[in-house]
Each structure stands twice: as C-alpha cells, then as structure tokens.
Amino acid sequence: MSYVIGVDLGTSAVKVLLVDKNGTVAAEATRSYPMFHEQTGWSEQRADDWVDGTIAALRELTEAEGMDAAVIEGISFSGQMHGLVLLNGEGNPIRNAILWNDTRTTEQCREIERTLGEKLLSITRNPALEGFTLPKILWVRENEPEVFAQAELFLLPKDYVRYRLTGELHMDYSDAAGTLLLDVAGKAWSGEVLDAFELQASFCPSLVESHSLVGMLLPQYAERTGLSAATKVFAGGADNACGAIGSGILSEGLTLCSIGTSGVILAYENDKSKDYAGKVHFFNHGQENSFYAMGVTLAAGYSLSWFKKTFAANESFDELLAGVGEVRPGAGGLLFTPYLVGERTPYADAAIRASFIGVDGAHERVHFVRAIMEGITFSLNESVDLLRSSGKQIHTIVSIGGGAQSPEWLQMQADIFNTTVVALENEQGPGLGAAMLAAYGCGWFDSLSECAEVFVKHAESYAPQADAVQTYKGLFRVYQQVYTQTRELNQDLMPYRL
C-alpha cells in the first residue's frame, strides 16, 4: 500500500496524517508549540518551533511498527494563514513570526486604505484587516526599522516549514491571497500594491499551484524525519482552502460551515470576476483556477465554551446540551448575538459585544444554551444571506467542527440556512486536504474532484423542516436589528470594560 502525508500547521500545534489510497487515515501525530503575547494584542511564534514540531511528528509516523518509509510517496501542507515570517539574505528569520490573530496593526490598515483607496478591493478583493500580512510588514518597517533593514524576503508559516525541509522558496496562490499583496483574479503579485508601499518584487517568493511539485527533502531532513529523500514535496495551501478540499467543496453549489472557536462559511466560486464589494473574503482556492468566498464569525464555538466555563465549569458539553432538542425553535423568545470579541462578517467591528435579548423569568438554563447555538448559527447565516443576495446558489452545506457533533445543532443549521446540511464520516479538515493535494500531485487521481469522491465520505444528512424554517426566518430579521440597535450602546460602554 502506498501513502501520502498531510501536514496541518495550526496555531497551537502541528498535526500530520498518514493517508492511504482509499482515503483512510492510517496514523497521525501531533506536536504543540508555544505562543507569545508580549503586549496586549500581540501574538507571535518562533518559526523554527514549527519546524522542530513538524520533524518530531513526522518521525513518530515513520518509527511506527511495520512502517516502511519507502511507501510514502508524497507530502503536502496546510497552514495557518497571514502569519509574517521575515528572512534575511542567508534565509534565516530575523524576528518572531507575527500571527494571524495579532491585532497591533490598526493604523497600518488605515494607511493601506488611504494609500490604495478603491484599488484595494479591485486588486486584492479583500479589505485591510489586522490579520492580513501587508499590515504586519508595514508595522515592522515603521516600528523596527533596524530589523526590517535586514529583511530580504517574506514567507507564510507553512511555506517556511517547507522551505526548511526542501531548501526551496515558494508560496501557493491560496495562501498568497491572504497577504493583501496578490492580484487575486490575475494570480500574480500586484506591482501596483508593491510600488505603492515601496516594496521590491524580490521581497515576494515565487508563486505556484497548491498541487505543484516544489522539491524533495534535503538529505539532513530526510534523515531526521525518517522519510526517504525521494519523497515528493508539494506546495499545499492555506488552512481554509485545504479545509474546503478535505470537505469536498470543489464545485458550484457546495458550501462549508465550520464551527470551531471561530466560525466560517465558505462557498466555492469559479468566477474570478465575482464581486462581493469586500463584504466577504474572496480568495484563490487550492484547486487550480478556482476561488472561494468566505465569511467569518469570530466567537462561534467560543461563545458556547465561554458559557460553559462561566456557568457549568464542572459539566461536560453533553451535559450542558442535554434537553436542547426539547426546546422549540426560538428558545422561548430568547435571542443571543455572539459578539464576545467583536465581529467580522458582515460588520468588521472590534467594539461590538454580545447580547442576550428577551430574557424572561420563565427561561431556564437550557433556553440560554439553545439561544447561544441559534445565535451562532444566525451569525453564520449573515454570510449565507450575503452570498445568496449576490446571486449565489447554495444547495448543500457540509458541516464540520463542533457544530457537526450535535444532531440537534445540525438540524438547527438546516432549518436556519434553509438547505440540506450533511456531516462527514471521518472529519480530518485541512490535514486531509493537504494529503489530497499530495495524492493528486503524485498522480493517484486525475483531479482533486476524483480524489474527493474516494477520500471524502458523507454521513448523516439533515433536511430543513418547514415550520422551523418559517420561525427562523422571522427571528433572523429580528437578529439583524440587534447590531444596529446596540452598536452605540457598546461604544458608550467601552470605558467601563475590564
């Protein structure tokens, strides 16, 4: 049996999957690494910690009993997006990597908007947000000029790991799309953006497709990982793009709903001219000549975790959710907006905060739990609604993450989204997507879609229930009013926050 490896470089840990030609995960290994928060809003990691963790996890796979590294044909990568790795002329990092969840760059975002104006959306297809890479580059240049003077080139997290393993410098389109330096439709670094901020073209790595073969393992890393030096290394993609691939979101009409700490609605696009006016993100897909539109809820699963930690710390999630299915849609007139840490889509508001609306003396804890689940799903439905309002057809939503672990929540999604919702048999997310890119690159399949037919297996399917759909349509209209009604109140409360 032949195998490929998918490496998922996350924010807290790297996870590696060993996958056979049937799409079965034969083994997996994980290694964590620290994060550093030296000041409020700062979030950094050491790039070489990613390399060390990846090597250790790969070594665990290859040292498994009966494992012959010669049958591992290829390896590819999924990575946390936007993180800035600056390299000097010797190819070494000159400072810690600044991560996607770092928020120090608000002023640089305003600078980008002032400099580019309407060109920002027409070229990069995305607004200037603190998480993106260009604001981080500008922050380092403005605040650490002596450090920036050493910088010869930038990479994103997974690209640095792959560079260390192969000695080759590349970036794929799906990850480059999150830098604010890429002409997304033209699939090239934007000379106009680079010139506007006095950055050289040589500052950017060569661009490749996600399934492209970019090299082989250097001898020293083949030895350290236990892999063969003949193992083919493929570029890989951004974590959201690989998550879409690993969930089979590879054709028109298919949409992904991912509920983790944050929540994502991601819809496949094949029209590069599609214009959402920056209301949702628009990125290159990991599938060649494809794109995806994406909306984000900042505190999705986090809202439920917060409630559990605060009011049910000694209970399991199963205990917390007990009885939720017995509460009718609408939670007895109780509404929750999940703005615990601000909101991204469609408001991009860092100051807004969460609300419970309609609290009644008859409400019990289970009503609050159901209201939180509904509120998270309403927030995600804001993205679904935006996509549909722009003419997008959504006929099936694949649900992954914490929201796919509860039958009640899956049915709730079907009712609120008013479309069929399906779960996956063996959900492996971005790591599986990375393995699929390696499998396709190795020639196991003629396309990623053919690979998905084998690797991605649907489980239960949930159809919308007519009565619940009508109830939720009315509640969603109320939900959409809460932001505008509470925005000014939250601004007034800011001086009093903890």
C-alpha positions as CSV (number, residue, x, y, z in Angstrom):
1,M,0.0,0.0,0.0
2,S,1.2,3.5,-0.9
3,Y,0.7,6.5,1.4
4,V,0.9,10.3,1.4
5,I,1.2,12.7,4.3
6,G,-0.8,15.8,5.0
7,V,0.8,18.3,7.4
8,D,-1.6,20.8,9.1
9,L,0.4,23.6,10.7
10,G,-2.1,25.1,13.1
11,T,-1.8,28.0,15.6
12,S,-1.3,25.8,18.7
13,A,0.0,22.6,17.2
14,V,1.1,20.8,14.0
15,K,-0.8,17.6,13.1
16,V,0.4,15.1,10.5
17,L,-1.8,12.5,8.8
18,L,-0.7,9.3,7.0
19,V,-3.3,8.5,4.4
20,D,-3.6,5.6,2.0
21,K,-5.1,5.4,-1.5
22,N,-8.5,4.7,-0.1
23,G,-8.5,7.9,1.9
24,T,-8.1,6.0,5.2
25,V,-6.1,7.8,7.9
26,A,-3.6,5.1,8.9
27,A,-1.8,7.1,11.6
28,E,-1.5,10.6,12.9
29,A,0.8,12.5,15.2
30,T,0.7,15.9,16.9
31,R,3.2,18.3,18.4
32,S,2.4,21.6,20.1
33,Y,4.5,24.8,20.4
34,P,4.2,28.0,22.4
35,M,2.7,31.3,21.5
36,F,4.0,34.6,22.9
37,H,1.9,37.7,23.9
38,E,4.5,40.3,25.0
39,Q,1.9,43.1,24.8
40,T,-1.8,43.3,24.6
41,G,-3.0,42.4,21.1
42,W,0.4,40.9,20.2
43,S,0.6,37.2,19.1
44,E,3.9,35.7,17.9
45,Q,5.6,32.3,17.5
46,R,9.1,31.2,16.7
47,A,9.2,29.9,13.2
48,D,11.7,27.2,14.0
49,D,9.4,25.8,16.6
50,W,7.1,24.9,13.7
51,V,10.0,23.1,12.0
52,D,11.0,21.2,15.1
53,G,7.4,20.1,15.8
54,T,6.8,19.0,12.3
55,I,10.0,16.9,12.2
56,A,9.2,15.3,15.5
57,A,5.6,14.4,14.4
58,L,6.9,13.0,11.1
59,R,9.5,11.0,12.9
60,E,6.7,9.5,15.1
61,L,4.9,8.3,12.0
62,T,7.9,6.8,10.3
63,E,9.0,5.0,13.5
64,A,5.7,3.2,13.9
65,E,6.0,-0.6,13.9
66,G,5.9,-2.1,10.4
67,M,6.2,1.3,8.7
68,D,8.4,1.4,5.6
69,A,9.2,5.0,4.6
70,A,9.8,3.9,1.0
71,V,6.0,3.5,0.5
72,I,5.3,7.2,1.5
73,E,5.2,8.8,-2.0
74,G,4.4,12.5,-1.2
75,I,3.9,15.1,1.4
76,S,2.0,18.4,1.3
77,F,1.0,21.2,3.7
78,S,-1.9,23.2,5.1
79,G,-1.0,26.2,7.1
80,Q,-2.4,29.0,9.4
81,M,-2.9,32.0,7.1
82,H,-1.4,35.5,7.1
83,G,1.5,35.0,9.6
84,L,4.6,37.0,8.7
85,V,8.0,35.4,8.5
86,L,10.8,37.7,7.5
87,L,14.0,36.2,6.2
88,N,17.5,37.8,5.8
89,G,19.9,37.2,2.9
90,E,21.0,33.9,4.5
91,G,17.5,32.6,4.6
92,N,17.1,32.9,8.4
93,P,14.2,34.5,10.3
94,I,15.1,37.9,11.7
95,R,12.4,38.1,14.3
96,N,9.5,36.0,15.6
97,A,6.6,35.4,13.3
98,I,3.6,37.7,13.7
99,L,0.4,35.6,13.6
100,W,-3.0,36.0,12.0
101,N,-4.6,36.8,15.4
102,D,-2.3,39.7,16.2
103,T,-4.2,43.0,16.3
104,R,-1.4,45.6,16.6
105,T,-1.8,46.9,13.0
106,T,-4.9,49.0,13.1
107,E,-3.1,52.2,12.0
108,Q,-1.3,50.3,9.2
109,C,-4.7,49.1,7.9
110,R,-5.9,52.7,7.8
111,E,-2.6,53.6,5.9
112,I,-3.4,50.9,3.3
113,E,-6.9,52.3,2.8
114,R,-5.7,55.9,2.5
115,T,-2.9,54.9,0.0
116,L,-4.9,52.5,-2.2
117,G,-8.4,53.7,-1.9
118,E,-10.8,51.8,-4.2
119,K,-7.9,50.0,-5.8
120,L,-7.6,47.9,-2.6
121,L,-10.7,45.9,-3.3
122,S,-10.4,45.8,-7.1
123,I,-6.9,44.3,-6.9
124,T,-6.8,42.3,-3.6
125,R,-10.5,41.6,-3.4
126,N,-10.4,42.0,0.4
127,P,-10.5,44.9,2.9
128,A,-7.5,45.8,5.0
129,L,-7.8,43.9,8.3
130,E,-5.3,43.5,11.1
131,G,-5.0,39.8,10.5
132,F,-3.6,40.2,6.9
133,T,0.2,40.1,6.1
134,L,0.8,43.5,4.5
135,P,-0.2,45.5,7.6
136,K,2.3,43.4,9.6
137,I,5.1,44.2,7.0
138,L,4.4,47.9,7.3
139,W,4.3,47.7,11.1
140,V,7.7,46.1,11.3
141,R,9.1,48.6,8.8
142,E,7.7,51.6,10.8
143,N,8.4,50.3,14.4
144,E,11.5,48.1,13.9
145,P,13.4,49.8,11.1
146,E,16.8,48.2,12.0
147,V,15.2,44.7,11.9
148,F,13.3,45.4,8.7
149,A,16.6,46.6,7.0
150,Q,17.8,43.0,7.2
151,A,14.6,41.6,5.5
152,E,15.2,40.2,2.0
153,L,12.0,38.2,1.6
154,F,8.8,37.2,3.4
155,L,7.1,33.8,3.7
156,L,3.9,32.5,5.4
157,P,4.1,29.8,8.1
158,K,3.7,26.6,6.1
159,D,6.0,27.9,3.4
160,Y,8.8,28.4,5.9
161,V,8.5,24.9,7.2
162,R,8.5,23.6,3.6
163,Y,11.5,25.8,2.8
164,R,13.5,24.3,5.7
165,L,12.7,20.8,4.6
166,T,13.5,21.3,0.9
167,G,15.6,24.5,0.6
168,E,13.1,25.8,-2.0
169,L,11.2,29.1,-1.7
170,H,7.6,29.2,-2.9
171,M,4.1,30.3,-2.0
172,D,0.9,29.0,-3.4
173,Y,-1.9,31.2,-4.6
174,S,-4.4,30.3,-1.9
175,D,-2.1,31.5,0.9
176,A,-0.8,34.4,-1.1
177,A,-4.4,35.6,-1.5
178,G,-4.4,36.5,2.3
179,T,-1.5,38.8,2.1
180,L,-3.1,41.9,0.5
181,L,-0.3,41.8,-2.0
182,L,-1.8,39.5,-4.6
183,D,-3.8,40.4,-7.6
184,V,-6.3,37.6,-6.8
185,A,-8.0,37.4,-10.2
186,G,-4.7,37.9,-12.1
187,K,-2.9,35.3,-10.0
188,A,0.3,37.5,-9.7
189,W,1.9,39.7,-7.1
190,S,0.5,43.2,-7.7
191,G,3.1,45.6,-8.9
192,E,0.7,48.4,-8.2
193,V,0.4,47.5,-4.5
194,L,4.2,46.8,-4.2
195,D,5.0,50.1,-5.7
196,A,2.5,52.0,-3.5
197,F,4.4,50.8,-0.4
198,E,7.9,50.8,-1.9
199,L,8.4,47.1,-1.7
200,Q,10.6,45.2,-4.2
201,A,9.2,42.4,-6.3
202,S,12.1,40.3,-5.0
203,F,10.6,40.6,-1.5
204,C,7.9,38.1,-2.6
205,P,8.5,34.4,-3.2
206,S,7.7,32.6,-6.5
207,L,4.0,31.6,-6.9
208,V,2.9,28.1,-7.6
209,E,-0.3,26.0,-7.7
210,S,-1.2,24.1,-4.5
211,H,-0.6,20.7,-6.1
212,S,2.7,21.7,-7.6
213,L,5.8,19.6,-7.0
214,V,8.3,22.0,-5.4
215,G,11.2,19.8,-4.4
216,M,12.4,16.8,-2.5
217,L,13.6,16.5,1.1
218,L,17.1,17.7,1.9
219,P,19.3,14.8,3.0
220,Q,19.6,16.0,6.6
221,Y,15.8,16.4,6.9
222,A,15.1,13.0,5.3
223,E,17.4,11.5,8.0
224,R,15.7,13.5,10.8
225,T,12.2,12.7,9.8
226,G,12.8,9.1,8.7
227,L,11.4,9.7,5.3
228,S,13.0,8.8,2.0
229,A,15.0,11.5,0.3
230,A,12.9,10.6,-2.8
231,T,9.6,11.7,-1.1
232,K,7.9,14.3,-3.3
233,V,7.1,17.6,-1.7
234,F,4.1,19.6,-2.9
235,A,3.2,23.2,-2.2
236,G,0.0,22.8,-0.2
237,G,-2.5,25.6,0.7
238,A,-4.0,27.9,3.2
239,D,-5.8,26.2,6.0
240,N,-9.3,27.3,4.8
241,A,-8.6,26.3,1.3
242,C,-7.3,22.9,2.5
243,G,-10.3,22.5,4.8
244,A,-12.5,23.1,1.8
245,I,-10.6,20.4,-0.2
246,G,-10.8,18.0,2.7
247,S,-14.6,18.5,2.9
248,G,-15.1,18.2,-0.9
249,I,-16.0,21.8,-1.5
250,L,-14.8,21.6,-5.1
251,S,-17.8,22.5,-7.3
252,E,-20.5,25.2,-7.6
253,G,-23.4,25.0,-5.1
254,L,-21.3,23.4,-2.3
255,T,-20.6,25.4,0.8
256,L,-18.7,24.6,4.0
257,C,-19.9,25.5,7.5
258,S,-17.1,25.1,10.1
259,I,-17.8,25.8,13.7
260,G,-14.6,25.8,15.8
261,T,-13.5,28.6,18.2
262,S,-14.4,30.9,15.3
263,G,-16.9,30.0,12.6
264,V,-16.6,30.0,8.8
265,I,-19.0,29.9,5.9
266,L,-17.0,29.1,2.7
267,A,-18.6,28.8,-0.7
268,Y,-16.9,27.5,-3.9
269,E,-16.5,30.0,-6.7
270,N,-15.4,29.5,-10.3
271,D,-16.0,33.1,-11.5
272,K,-12.9,35.3,-10.9
273,S,-14.9,38.4,-11.7
274,K,-17.4,37.8,-8.8
275,D,-17.5,41.0,-6.7
276,Y,-18.8,40.9,-3.1
277,A,-17.5,44.5,-2.5
278,G,-15.4,43.3,0.4
279,K,-18.4,42.2,2.4
280,V,-17.0,38.6,2.5
281,H,-13.4,37.5,1.8
282,F,-12.6,36.4,-1.7
283,F,-9.5,34.1,-2.1
284,N,-7.9,31.8,-4.5
285,H,-8.8,28.1,-3.9
286,G,-6.3,25.3,-3.6
287,Q,-8.0,23.8,-6.7
288,E,-6.5,25.3,-9.8
289,N,-8.3,28.2,-11.4
290,S,-10.9,28.2,-8.6
291,F,-11.8,30.6,-5.8
292,Y,-13.9,30.8,-2.7
293,A,-15.9,33.4,-0.8
294,M,-15.8,33.3,2.9
295,G,-17.5,34.9,5.9
296,V,-16.3,34.7,9.5
297,T,-17.9,34.7,12.9
298,L,-15.2,35.5,15.4
299,A,-16.8,33.9,18.5
300,A,-18.7,30.8,17.3
301,G,-17.8,27.8,19.4
302,Y,-16.0,30.2,21.7
303,S,-19.4,31.5,22.8
304,L,-20.6,28.1,23.9
305,S,-17.2,27.4,25.6
306,W,-17.5,30.8,27.4
307,F,-20.9,30.0,28.7
308,K,-19.8,26.5,29.9
309,K,-16.7,27.8,31.6
310,T,-18.7,30.6,33.3
311,F,-21.9,28.8,34.3
312,A,-21.2,25.0,34.0
313,A,-17.5,24.6,34.5
314,N,-17.8,21.1,36.1
315,E,-20.1,19.7,33.4
316,S,-19.3,18.0,30.1
317,F,-20.6,19.5,26.9
318,D,-23.0,16.6,26.6
319,E,-24.5,17.5,30.0
320,L,-24.6,21.2,29.0
321,L,-26.5,20.4,25.8
322,A,-28.9,17.9,27.4
323,G,-32.5,18.9,26.7
324,V,-31.7,21.4,23.9
325,G,-33.7,19.3,21.4
326,E,-36.8,19.6,23.6
327,V,-36.8,23.4,23.4
328,R,-38.7,24.7,20.4
329,P,-37.0,26.8,17.8
330,G,-36.6,30.4,19.0
331,A,-35.6,29.4,22.6
332,G,-38.8,30.8,24.0
333,G,-38.2,34.3,22.6
334,L,-34.6,34.5,23.8
335,L,-32.0,35.8,21.3
336,F,-28.2,35.8,21.6
337,T,-25.7,37.7,19.4
338,P,-22.2,36.1,19.6
339,Y,-20.1,39.3,19.7
340,L,-18.0,38.3,22.7
341,V,-14.8,39.5,21.0
342,G,-16.3,41.8,18.3
343,E,-17.5,40.6,14.9
344,R,-16.0,40.1,11.4
345,T,-18.8,39.4,8.9
346,P,-20.7,41.4,7.9
347,Y,-19.8,44.2,10.4
348,A,-15.9,44.1,10.9
349,D,-16.5,45.8,14.3
350,A,-14.0,45.3,17.1
351,A,-16.0,47.3,19.6
352,I,-19.4,45.5,19.5
353,R,-20.1,43.0,22.3
354,A,-22.6,40.2,22.8
355,S,-26.2,40.5,24.0
356,F,-29.0,38.3,25.3
357,I,-32.3,39.9,24.2
358,G,-35.7,39.0,25.6
359,V,-34.7,37.4,28.9
360,D,-37.8,36.2,30.7
361,G,-38.3,34.9,34.3
362,A,-39.6,31.7,32.8
363,H,-36.4,30.9,31.0
364,E,-34.1,28.2,32.3
365,R,-30.5,27.4,31.5
366,V,-31.4,25.2,28.6
367,H,-33.1,28.1,26.9
368,F,-29.8,30.1,27.2
369,V,-27.9,27.2,25.7
370,R,-30.2,26.9,22.8
371,A,-30.2,30.6,22.2
372,I,-26.4,30.6,22.0
373,M,-26.5,27.8,19.5
374,E,-29.1,29.6,17.4
375,G,-27.2,32.9,17.7
376,I,-24.0,31.4,16.4
377,T,-25.9,29.9,13.5
378,F,-27.7,33.2,12.8
379,S,-24.3,35.0,12.7
380,L,-23.1,32.4,10.1
381,N,-26.4,32.8,8.2
382,E,-25.4,36.5,7.8
383,S,-22.7,35.2,5.5
384,V,-25.1,32.8,3.8
385,D,-27.6,35.6,3.3
386,L,-24.9,37.9,1.8
387,L,-23.8,35.2,-0.7
388,R,-27.4,34.4,-1.7
389,S,-28.2,38.1,-2.1
390,S,-25.3,38.3,-4.6
391,G,-26.9,35.5,-6.7
392,K,-25.0,32.6,-5.2
393,Q,-26.8,29.2,-5.3
394,I,-26.3,27.1,-2.2
395,H,-27.9,23.7,-2.4
396,T,-25.8,21.7,0.1
397,I,-23.8,22.7,3.2
398,V,-21.1,20.4,4.6
399,S,-20.9,21.0,8.3
400,I,-17.7,20.3,10.3
401,G,-16.2,21.1,13.7
402,G,-18.1,21.3,17.0
403,G,-21.3,22.2,15.2
404,A,-21.3,18.9,13.5
405,Q,-21.0,16.9,16.7
406,S,-24.6,17.5,17.8
407,P,-27.6,16.2,15.8
408,E,-29.7,19.0,17.3
409,W,-27.3,21.6,16.0
410,L,-27.0,20.0,12.6
411,Q,-30.8,20.1,12.3
412,M,-30.8,23.7,13.5
413,Q,-28.3,24.6,10.8
414,A,-30.5,23.0,8.1
415,D,-33.5,25.0,9.4
416,I,-31.8,28.4,9.7
417,F,-29.8,28.0,6.4
418,N,-32.9,26.6,4.8
419,T,-30.9,24.0,2.9
420,T,-29.6,20.4,3.2
421,V,-26.8,20.0,5.7
422,V,-24.5,17.0,5.7
423,A,-21.9,15.8,8.2
424,L,-18.8,13.8,7.3
425,E,-17.9,10.2,8.3
426,N,-14.3,10.9,9.2
427,E,-13.7,14.6,9.5
428,Q,-10.0,15.5,9.3
429,G,-10.3,19.0,7.9
430,P,-7.2,20.8,6.5
431,G,-4.8,17.9,7.1
432,L,-6.9,15.7,4.8
433,G,-7.0,18.5,2.2
434,A,-3.2,18.7,2.3
435,A,-3.0,14.9,1.9
436,M,-5.3,15.1,-1.1
437,L,-3.1,17.7,-2.7
438,A,-0.2,15.2,-2.3
439,A,-2.3,12.3,-3.7
440,Y,-3.3,14.4,-6.7
441,G,0.2,15.6,-7.2
442,C,1.5,12.1,-7.1
443,G,-0.8,11.1,-9.9
444,W,-3.1,8.9,-7.9
445,F,-6.1,10.8,-9.4
446,D,-6.7,12.9,-12.5
447,S,-8.3,15.7,-10.5
448,L,-9.0,16.8,-6.9
449,S,-12.7,16.1,-7.6
450,E,-11.9,12.5,-8.4
451,C,-9.8,12.3,-5.2
452,A,-12.7,13.8,-3.2
453,E,-15.0,11.0,-4.4
454,V,-12.8,8.5,-2.7
455,F,-11.4,10.4,0.3
456,V,-14.5,12.5,1.4
457,K,-17.3,10.4,2.7
458,H,-20.7,11.9,3.7
459,A,-22.5,10.7,6.8
460,E,-26.0,11.9,8.1
461,S,-28.0,14.4,6.0
462,Y,-30.4,16.9,7.5
463,A,-33.3,18.4,5.5
464,P,-34.9,21.7,6.5
465,Q,-38.2,21.4,8.4
466,A,-40.9,23.8,7.0
467,D,-42.3,25.0,10.3
468,A,-38.8,25.7,11.8
469,V,-37.7,27.4,8.6
470,Q,-40.6,29.9,8.9
471,T,-39.9,30.5,12.6
472,Y,-36.2,31.2,12.0
473,K,-36.9,33.5,9.0
474,G,-38.8,35.8,11.4
475,L,-36.2,35.5,14.2
476,F,-33.4,36.2,11.8
477,R,-34.9,39.5,10.8
478,V,-35.0,40.4,14.5
479,Y,-31.5,39.2,15.0
480,Q,-30.2,41.5,12.2
481,Q,-31.6,44.5,14.0
482,V,-29.6,43.9,17.2
483,Y,-26.3,45.1,15.9
484,T,-27.5,48.5,14.8
485,Q,-29.6,48.9,18.0
486,T,-26.7,48.1,20.3
487,R,-23.7,49.5,18.5
488,E,-23.8,52.9,20.1
489,L,-24.5,51.4,23.5
490,N,-21.4,49.3,23.2
491,Q,-19.3,52.3,22.2
492,D,-20.6,54.1,25.3
493,L,-19.7,51.1,27.5
494,M,-16.1,50.8,26.2
495,P,-14.5,53.0,29.0
496,Y,-16.1,50.7,31.6
497,R,-14.8,47.3,30.3
498,L,-12.5,45.1,32.2
